[in-house]
Structure formats: structure tokens, C-alpha cells
């Protein structure tokens, strides 16, 4: 598995674990969304500005940014933030796994 994709998936899985086991509340989802996801969006945006060309890594991080924005927007507009975040993160993990399979197929 692409090491960057693996890190992204692990990050999302840790958020799901937190929402499922450690503190299963809407407040936790709101905190993760407002502080963690939002900060990650800004970090990825800043990182993408450092690229001069559309490399595979640039495309991967652009896709990651799109997933982060989807999670952030979905949770912001929901009244059941915890459940929405879990679904959105699972969808993002599914998409990252699909991207990983596509990358593996292209490299062969």
C-alpha cells in the first residue's frame, strides 16, 4: 500500500475509533471537525502550493484534500455530527483504498 495512503487511512481510522469508543458524542465530532480536520485542510492546502507540477503525489494530496473537505462540510451541515463523521470517514477510507488499488494497477 502506498505509504501516504496508509497514513491517511490510519488517521481516519483513529478518528473513528475515538468517535466509537473513547468519547462517542457530537461534541467530539465537532471538536475533531473544527480543530483537527480544518487544520489538516489548511496544512494540505499549504503543502500543495509547494508543487510546481502535477506529480502523482500532487494528485494524491489533491484527492486527500477533496476527501477532507467533504468530511468537514458534511459534519458542519449535520445535526447528528458524530454519526455523520463516522459515515464520511468510512467513505473516505473506501475512496483511499480505491485510489490505492488504481495506483497499484497503474504501476504494473
C-alpha positions as CSV (number, residue, x, y, z in Angstrom):
1,X,0.0,0.0,0.0
2,X,1.2,3.5,-0.8
3,X,2.7,4.8,2.5
4,X,0.9,8.1,2.2
5,X,-2.4,6.5,1.7
6,X,-1.7,4.2,4.6
7,X,-1.0,7.2,6.8
8,X,-4.2,8.9,5.7
9,X,-6.3,5.7,6.3
10,X,-4.7,5.2,9.8
11,X,-5.5,8.8,10.7
12,X,-9.2,8.4,9.6
13,X,-9.4,5.1,11.5
14,X,-8.1,6.7,14.7
15,X,-10.8,9.4,14.4
16,X,-13.5,6.7,14.0
17,X,-12.1,4.8,17.0
18,X,-12.3,8.0,19.1
19,X,-15.9,8.6,18.0
20,X,-16.9,5.0,18.6
21,X,-15.0,4.1,21.8
22,X,-13.4,6.9,23.7
23,X,-15.9,9.7,23.6
24,X,-18.9,9.0,21.4
25,X,-20.6,12.4,21.4
26,X,-21.5,15.1,18.9
27,X,-19.1,17.4,20.8
28,X,-16.2,15.1,20.0
29,X,-17.1,15.1,16.3
30,X,-17.4,18.9,16.4
31,X,-14.0,19.2,18.0
32,X,-12.4,16.9,15.5
33,X,-14.0,18.7,12.7
34,X,-13.3,22.2,13.8
35,X,-9.8,21.7,15.2
36,X,-8.3,18.6,13.5
37,X,-9.9,18.3,10.1
38,X,-9.9,22.0,9.5
39,X,-6.2,22.2,10.4
40,X,-5.4,19.3,8.2
41,X,-7.2,21.0,5.3
42,X,-5.1,24.1,5.8
43,X,-1.9,22.1,6.0
44,X,-2.6,20.2,2.8
45,X,-3.5,23.4,1.0
46,X,-0.2,24.9,2.1
47,X,1.6,21.7,1.1
48,X,0.0,21.7,-2.4
49,X,1.2,25.2,-3.0
50,X,4.8,24.0,-2.9
51,X,4.4,21.8,-6.0
52,X,5.4,23.1,-9.4
53,X,3.9,20.3,-11.4
54,X,1.2,17.7,-11.3
55,X,3.0,14.7,-10.0
56,X,1.4,11.5,-8.7
57,X,2.0,12.9,-5.1
58,X,0.3,16.2,-6.0
59,X,-2.7,14.3,-7.4
60,X,-2.9,12.1,-4.3
61,X,-2.8,15.0,-1.9
62,X,-5.4,16.9,-4.1
63,X,-7.7,13.9,-3.7
64,X,-7.0,13.8,0.0
65,X,-7.9,17.5,0.3
66,X,-11.1,16.8,-1.5
67,X,-11.9,14.0,1.0
68,X,-11.1,16.2,3.9
69,X,-13.3,19.0,2.6
70,X,-16.2,16.6,2.1
71,X,-15.9,15.3,5.7
72,X,-15.7,18.8,7.0
73,X,-18.6,20.1,5.0
74,X,-20.8,17.1,5.8
75,X,-20.2,17.3,9.5
76,X,-20.7,21.1,9.6
77,X,-24.1,20.8,8.0
78,X,-25.3,17.9,10.1
79,X,-27.3,17.8,13.4
80,X,-26.0,14.3,14.1
81,X,-22.3,15.2,13.8
82,X,-20.9,12.0,15.3
83,X,-22.8,9.7,13.0
84,X,-22.2,11.8,10.0
85,X,-18.5,12.0,10.7
86,X,-18.2,8.2,11.1
87,X,-20.0,7.7,7.7
88,X,-18.0,10.4,6.0
89,X,-14.7,9.0,7.3
90,X,-15.6,5.4,6.3
91,X,-16.5,6.7,2.8
92,X,-13.1,8.5,2.7
93,X,-11.3,5.3,3.7
94,X,-13.2,3.4,1.0
95,X,-12.1,6.0,-1.6
96,X,-8.5,5.9,-0.4
97,X,-8.5,2.2,-0.8
98,X,-9.8,2.5,-4.3
99,X,-7.2,5.1,-5.2
100,X,-4.5,2.7,-3.8
101,X,-5.8,-0.1,-6.0
102,X,-5.7,2.2,-9.0
103,X,-2.1,3.2,-8.3
104,X,-1.1,-0.4,-7.8
105,X,-2.7,-1.4,-11.1
106,X,-1.0,1.5,-13.0
107,X,2.4,0.6,-11.6
108,X,2.2,-2.9,-13.1
